[in-house]
Amino acid sequence: MWYYQQGQNRIGPVDEAMIRNLLVSQVLNVNSLVWKEGMPAWVPVHQTALTTGLVLPPPPLPGTVNTVAKDRVIYVLLAVFLGSFGIHNFFAGYKRNAIIQLIITLATCFIASFVTWIWAVIEACTVTKDADGVDFK
């Protein structure tokens, strides 16, 4: 029985077939750490026989983020119609700005919602990337 590491979590025991399925479905990659009883330490999958016979994509490059480009039209529409609540910033991953806009709107009982809405419209006109640095499509 095998154990594998996903993020900071160590998961298992699972059988070899499960590990191979996780590799094929790209939940794990060849650099993911695995261990089974009798092994002295956790090792990357590619140092074991688990990848034998599998056609696997290369692992992600260090420092890259696997994200899909978000739609700019949706971002702009959210800013125009729900900008006072920071919904557009939640969508784009700018959580800090989104929370600030939401708190200002709610803490002032919607009195300052016009100010946060103007802020949102300005962002809709000027922001071209999401929080991960990926250009909107």
N, C-alpha and C positions, 0 to 999 in steps of 0.2 A: 504494500500500500504506500502511496506517495502523498506528500504534502507539498503545497505550492504557496508562494508569496504573491499577493496581489495588493499593491500599494503597501500599506503598513501591516496588513492582515496576513496571517499565516493560516491557510485553510487545508483541511484534510481530516482524516485520511480519505483518499480517493484512489480508484484503481487506475492502471496505466491507460486504459481506453478513454477514461474521462480526461486525463491530462492531454492525450493526443487530440481529442475533440476540442478542448480549449485552445490548443495550438492552431488547429485548422480554422476555427472560428475567430481567431485573432484576439481572444480574451487574454491569452498569454502569448509571448513572443520568445524567440530563441535566447534572449537575455534574462527571461524571468527565472527566478530562483526556485529550485525544487530540492527536496530531500526525502530520503526513505531510511528506514532503520538499517543500520550497518554502515551508513555513510558518515564520514567524520565531520562534514560541514555542508551547508547549503551551497549548491553550485548552479550555474546557469544551465538551462535545459540543453543547450547545444553541447555541453560536456557529458551528456548522458546518451543512452541508446534510445531515448524516447522519440527523437526526431528521425530515426531511421525509416526511410521509405516515404516520408512526408514531403510534399512540395509546399514550402512555407514562404510567405513574403518576408523581405528583410525587416529587421527590427526598426522602429522609428529612430531617427537621428537624435542624439542628445540635445536637449534644449528645444526640441520642436513640440508643437502642440497640435494634436489631431483634432482640428475643429472644422466645421463646415461654415462657409461664409453665410452670414445672416443677410436677410433681404432688407435693403435700404428703404424700400417703399413701406414695409411694415414698420420700420423704425420711425420714419417720418409721420406715418398715420398715428402711431401710438403717442408720439410727442405732441401732435396737434390735438388729439381728442382726449388723451389721458395724461398729458405732460405734467399737470399739477401734482399728480401722484407718483411721478418718476417711473412709470411703467416702462417707458422706452429705454431708460437706463438699466432697469432690471433685464430687459430683453437683450441689450447689448453687453451686459456683464459689468457695467459700471455701478456696482452695488452701493458704494459709498455715496455717490451723487444721488442715486435713487432714494436711499434712506433719508438723506438730508431733505430732498424735495418732499417726500412723504411726511416727514416730521413737521416741516414748516407748515404744510397745508393743514395737517390735522391739529397741530398745537395752536394754531390761530383760528380754529373753527372755520376754516375755509376763507377767512378774511384776506390772507396773503396768497390765496391760490392764483390770483391774477399774476402776481410776481413770479411764482414758480412756473406758471404756464408760459410767460414770456421767456424765462430762462430755458424752458424746454424747446420752444420754437427756435431760439438762437442755436441750441445744440443740434436741432434737426437740420439747420442750414449749414453748420460748420463741421460736425463730426462725420468722418468718413470711414472710421475703423472701429471694430468692436474692442472690448477690453483686452483681448488676446493679441491685438495688432493685426487682425485679419481684415482686409478691405471688405466693405459691404458689397454684395452683388447687385 
